[in-house]
């Protein structure tokens, strides 16, 4: 794992190997298949796979599929695709549900040891009995059932003799513990739900905090790496491993999760954005999901380089979104062909250019990579320029087109605005300009200079295109930070930006006529764009803007 001088996890692993505690390193990436992966998961993927690789170990992909009410095969498939797209191959593929029988047997062992009991309290009652951070919990009236009764009830739970939610199995630990996670946590619940992997074989399902350490131990995981919100769960993790008499003893290590400004990372919140129609799916380019970033046009290289640069620590902090954009630019500047696209067209007639004639002009594909070669651009009497590149009454230091002013057309000629055509409402609909044939780009003309260079497309050969321009989906820079009392009363949906997407219809060069989904380009002066794989049709390409050309971010 590169750029890891501050990676405390690597130091722990190194010490474990040098001390002889472990002879090899086994990590795992354990997503719950209840949503699509986001960029925070990308950090976990990178840490687990690259740490194991650094030490010649291996990494498993394991689906923590213990809650059939929220899980779906769609999520399983998308997670596999995302992990591979990010550039990683798992050594073994596992499902928590494949261990259900073993987990059940370990729960029976706890009951026999007097370390677990069946509870009839409702969920609300369990919550009430649990106590608070300052008040100890209260023992359930069912806590001291004999092991024989608990075994019989647990067997009946498995056989489906109780309704969903009517009984649970709880670990018997300490209702007065200052750590709420140790106050007799629920480890099994009744749920008559069909599971995506096991079907209707089971009607009781283990809770995550019980299942996860058992899964790690079964697979021989040496270092169970997770985010800091599970730090308070570590004593329970260790308790389960110990009391369930697991042969393998994994070590849980926590790191600070990745947060990015102007976004949310909670899968619950992301699902809400999808379900309530704020976005058009998990892969909407405004989403921080891996599939959304991919559809927007981010490359796996850019995401990996960004994640590495954020480092590994225990601390919390929101990383500036501009930092992620910086790595997109750095990655694409040597990969993306240059081209021209007009997003908001204004027609220009070059009145002194011969009618019915046209010519082909040379343009480099990427000036930073000469070996990418050149392309040919048609030029004729009528072209489109950007509406924003003309002002009838400009302010000082406006160097683009206005009446009487001369500008350079990129790769072409100098043109001068002679006349402005308006409609009945006074809107500018067309410009009449003249060109100077002596000023052809590449001709070596030095007779005079102009301060403005604008882009264009030939009107006769222009290819219609749709452009989608994005702004942050969330208007609060850091939703996870502490809020004032007034701010706390708002939900995260109150911060959703209803101006996060602008769709415009324009034109691109004719050499863009056969683009494919995920093709990437730099449009002169507009930024880097990706051909949308979802909405592009043979009739019209849709271009998602990945990032603009300029950034104030500095490493």
N, C-alpha and C positions, 0 to 999 in steps of 0.2 A: 504494500500500500504506500503510494508516494506521498510526499509532503507530510510525513507523520512524526516529525521531531517531537511534537507535543502529545503524541498518542499514548496516553497512560495505559490503555488496554494492551497495547503491544508490549509494554514493559512488564505487565502482570503475567502475560502468557510466557514471555521469555524467562521470567523467574520460575514459573511452574515447570518449564521444561528443564532448566538448569538444575533445579532441586530434585528432579526425578519424579515429581508428582505425576507428570504425564510424559509419555513417550511420543505422543502424536497430538495433533490439534484437530478437533472436530467442532465445527460451528454449524449453525442452522439459520435459515431465514424462515420464520414461522408465521406467515400472514393468515389472518382470518378471512375466509372467502365471503365476506359480507359487503364488499365494495371494491372499487378499482384502486390500484396502488397510486399514491401521490409521491411527490418529490422527497418528502420525509422518509418514505419507505426506501427510496433510492439510496439515501444515506445508509440506512440499515443494511441494504443489500451489499453496497460497496464495502462497508466495514466487515461484515461477516465473510464474504467471499475473498476479499483481498487479504485479510488477516490470516485466514487459513492457508491461502496460497503462499504468503510470505514465509510460513513455517513448514511448507510442504505437506500441509494437512488437507482436509476435505470439508465440503459444505453440503448439507442437505437442504432441499426445499421441502418444507413440511406445512401442510394446510391444517391449521388449528380449527377444524370444523366440528365444534362441539355444540353449536346452537343452530339447529335446522330451521328455525323460524326466520332467520336473517340471511341464510346462506343459499348460494345458487351456483350451478355449474358454469353459468356465464362468467362469474367472478373467478372461478378456478382457471378457466381458459384464458381470461384476460391477464391474470397474474403470471401465468407461464409465459405468455407472449411478451409481457413487459420485462421480465427477468432476462429472457434471451435477447431482447432488443437492446437492453442496457449492456450486453456483452458478457453475460455470465452463464456458465453451464453447471448445474447442480450434479453432485456425485450420486445421490440417491433421492428418490421422490417418495414422500411418505404422507399419510393422512392420519390425523389424530383418531379418526373414526375407525381405522384399522386396529387400534389398540383398545377399543371399547371393552372387550372381554377381559383383557388384562387389568384395565382400570377398575372394572367391576370387582374383580378378584381382590385387588388391593383395598378397595373400600370394605369388602367383607372382612379382610384381615384387620382393618382398623376397628370394625365393630367387635370382633372377637377379642381384641386387645382392650376394649373399653374406651377407645379413642374416637368413636363416632356413634351417633344416635339418630333415630328417625324422629322428626319434629312435626307436630300437627299445627303449629302456629301459622297464621297467615303471613304473607309477605309484609304487610303493614305492622303486624304485631312483632315480627322478628326485628324490623327496623326500630320499633319503639323500645324493645328490650335491649337493643344493642348499646344504648347510652350515647354519650357525646364525647368530644375531645376532652372535656373537663369532668364528666360524670361517668363512673364505671357502668358497665352493663348489668343486666339482671338475668339470672338463669331461667331458662325455659322450664315450665312444669314437667316437660317430657324428657328433660336432660338425663334423668337417672333411671330410665328404663333399663331392664336387664338385657344383656347381650342377646339372649335367646329370642326375646320379643323383638328386638331391633333387627335381628337376622330374618325373622319371619316376615316382618313388615317390609323390609327391603326387598325380599324375594317377591312379595305381593306387588310391590311397586314395579318391579321388573316385568311381572306377568301382566301388567296393565289393569290391575284390580282397583286402582284409584284414579280419580279424575285429575286432569292437568292442574297443577298448582296446589293440590290438596295436601301433599306431604313432601318433605324434603329430607335429605340426609345431611347432617351437620357434623363437622369435625368438633371434637370435644377438647378444647384447649384452655382458654382462660378468659372468662367474661369480665375480668377486671384489668386486663392488659391495657397499658397506655396505647398500644398499637391496635387500632380498631380492626385490622385485618385478622387478628388472632382471637377475636371474640366469637368463638364458635362459628366460623364461616360456613355457609352452605356449600356443600361439595357435590350434591346431586339434586336434580329436580325432576318431577314428573312432567312430561311434555308429549302429548299424543300428536306428534308431527312427523311427516315423512322426511327422511334425511336424503340429501342428494347422492350420498354414497352407499348408505346402508339400508335405504328404503324404509320399511316399517318393522325392521328387525327389533328395534329398540323403542321404548316409550319412556325411558329415563336417560338423562344425559348429564355428563359430568360438567361442573363449572370450570371455567378457564383456569382459575388459580389452583385447582386440584389436578386438572389434566396436564397442564403445561410442564410441570416438573417431572411428571411420570414419563411423558413423551421424551423429554430430553434424556432422562436416565435410560430408557429403553434403547435409544439410539446411540448411547455412549457419548453424548455431547460433552465435551470437556469445558467449554466456556459458553455460557448462555447469555448472549449480549442483548440488552434491551434498553429502553429509554428510562429516564430518571423517574417517571411517574410510577414505575414498578419498584422503586427503591424500598418503599414501605411494605411492599409485598414479599421482599426477600426472606424475612423470617418465616413466613408461611411456606414459601418455596422450599426452604431448607427443612422445615418441619415435615412436609409431605414426603420428601425424599428419604428422610430419616425414619419416620414412623411407618412408612409403607415398605421399609426394608429393601429399598432399591440397591442393587449391587453397585451400580455406577453412581458417582456423586458429582454432578455437574456444579460448576461455580457460576452464579449469576453476577454479571457486571453491568452497571448502568452508565449510559452516556447521555448528554444533553441532546434532546431532539432538535431537529432542524425546523426553524420557523422562518418564514419569509414575510416581509412587509406587504401590506395590502392583499392579504389572502387568508384563507382558513385551511387548517390541516386536519380537522376532525372529519372522519368518514361519515359520521352522523350528519354533520352540517353539510358536507358535500352532497350526500344523498338527498338532503332536504332541498338543496338548490336544484337538483335534477328533478325530483318528484314534483316540486311546485312550479316548474317551468321557467325558472330564472335563467337556465342555460338549456342547450338542446341535447344534453346527454353527458355522460361521464367523460367523453372525449371532446367536449366543447373546448376550443382553444383558450378560453378564459379560465379554465379550471387548472389547478396545480397538479392534476393527475399526470402520470407518465404518459398515458394515451393522449391526453389533452395537449401536453407539451410536444409530443411527437406530431400530432396533427397540426399544431401551430407552426412547426418547422424546426424545433430544437433537435439537435443531433445527440446521439448517445455520448459522443466524445465531449460535447459541451457540458452536458449534465454531470458526467463523471469528473471533469476538471473542476467544475464549480463545487461539487461536493467535497472533493479533496481539499480545495482551498479553504473551506469552512472549518476544517480541522475536527478533532475529536476531543471533547472536554465534558466536564460535568455541568458546566454553567448553562444558564438560559440566556437567550438573546435572539432577537429577530434580525435576520440578515437582510440587508437592503436588496429589494428586487432588482435594482440597477446592477448589482454584482452578478446575478444570473444572466442578465442581458449582456453584460460585458463579455462573458465567456461565449455567448452565442456569436457575437461579432468576431471575437478572436478566432473562433473555429471556422466561421463561414468566409472570412475575408480572402482566404486562399483557396476556397473550394467553389464558391458561388460564381457563375458567369455573370457578367455585367450586361444590362440591357436597359431599355427605356420603356416606361409605361406612363400614360397620362391618365390620372385618376379622375380629374374633373375637367373635361375637355372644353376648349374654346377654339373655334375654327379660325384659321389664318389662311388668307389667299395671298400668294406672292405674285403680285400683278405683273411684274416684268419677267416672270419665268415663262418660257414658251409653253403655250397650251398644248396638251396632248403628249408632252415629252416627260421623261423621267430619267433618273440615273441611279447607279448603285454607288454607295459610299462605303469606305472601309472603316471598321471600328474594331478595336481590340476586345477580346472576350473577357480578359481580366488583366489589367495593366500590371498587377503585382505578380502575375504568373504568365510571362510571355509565351511559354511553351503551349499554353491553351489556345494560341492562335488568334484568328480574327474572324469577323462575321461581315456580311454584306447587308446594308440597310438601303431600302429604296427611298428616293427623295423626288418630290414633284411639286406641282404648283400649289396644291392645297395640303396643309398639315394641321395637326392638332397640337396645341400647347396647353399648359395648365391655366385655369382661370386665375389662379393666384399669381401667375407670372405677368399679369397685366394690371395696371392701375391707370385710370384716366387722369386722375389728379394726385400724383404720388407725393409722399413726404420727401424731405431731404434724405440723401444717402440711399434712395431706392434705385437700384441699378438694373432692374429688369425692364420689361417692355412698357413704354408709355408713349403717347403721341410725340413724334419727333426724335425719339431715342433709338439707339442702335444697340443690339445685343448679338452675341454669338449663339448660333444653334449648335449644340453639341455634335461633333463629328461632321458638321455641314458648313454653313456660310454665316456671314453677318446679315441680319435683316433689320430694317428700319420701319417703324410704325408710321404709316401715312394717313390712315383714315380709320374711323371707328363706326361700325354699323350697329344700330340699336333697334329693338323691337318697339311696338306701340306703347309699351310700359316704361321705356327708357332703359331697358336692360341691354348690356353689351352682348351681342350674339355673334359678331364676326369682326375680324380685323383685316384691314388691307395693308400689306407691307410690300416693300421692295427688297431685293437682295443684291449683293455685290458679288458677281461671279469671280472677282479677283481674290476673294477672301476664303476660298475653299480650304477646309481643314486639311493640314498636311502639306499644303502648297508652299509653305515658307513665307506667306505674306506677312510683312512687317510695316506696311504703310501707315497703319493707325491701330490703336488698341481700344478695346471696349472692356467695361468693368463687369458686365453681367453675362453669364452663360446659362442658357435654359435648355431643357430637354423637349422632345417633340416626337411625334410619330406621323408617318405619311398617311394622309386621310384615305387615299384610294386603296391602300393595302393593309390598313390597320386592322387588327384582330380584336373584336369586342371581348371585354373581360370584366369580371366583377372583382372588386377589391374589398377586403374586410379589415378594418382598422380597429385595433383594440386599445382600450384603456384598462387600468386595474379594475377588477370586479368588486373589490372591497375598498371603500373610501377611508377606512380607519387603518393607519399605518401598522398598528400592533394591537390586534384584538385580544391577545393573550395577556397584555400588560394590565397592571392594576388600574381600575377605573374609579372615577368619582361616583358618589351615590346616585347622582342623576344619570350618569352614563351607564351604570350597572342595570338600570331599569330597561334599557334598550335591549333588543335581541340583535343577533348578528345580522339578521335580515334588514334591520334599519340602516345598515351600512352598505347595502348592495348598491352599486353604481348603475343607475338605469341608462347611463350614457356610455357603458363599457364597450359597446359595439357600434361602429358606423359602417354602413354598407354603401359603396359608391360604384357607379358603372362608368367604365372608361375604355381605353384601348391600349394594346401592346404592339410591339414590333411584329411583323409577319413571320419572323423566324421562331416565334412562340406558338405557332399554329398547332404543333403536335406534342405539347407538354403532357407529362403524366403526373399522377398524384405523387406527392413528396419530392418533386423536382424543386430545387431551390435556386433563387436568383437575387442579385442585388439590382434593384431598380434605381437608376441614377437619381440622387437627391431624396429618394423616398425611404430607402431602407432595404432590409432583407425580407424576402417574401417566400412563402411555400405554397405550392399548388395543393389545394385542399383535396385530399383523397376521397372525401365523403360527398362533396357537392359538385365537383367538377364533372362536366358532361362533354361528349364529343362536340356539342354545339358551343359551349362556353366554359372557359376555365375560371375557377375561383381562386384568388390569391389571398392567403392569410399573411398579414404583416407579422413577421417574427419579432423584429426590433427595428427601431429607427437607426439612422446612421451614426448619430452622435450620442454621447453619454458624458455625464459629469463624473461618473464613477472612476475612482483611481485605486488600484491595489496598494 
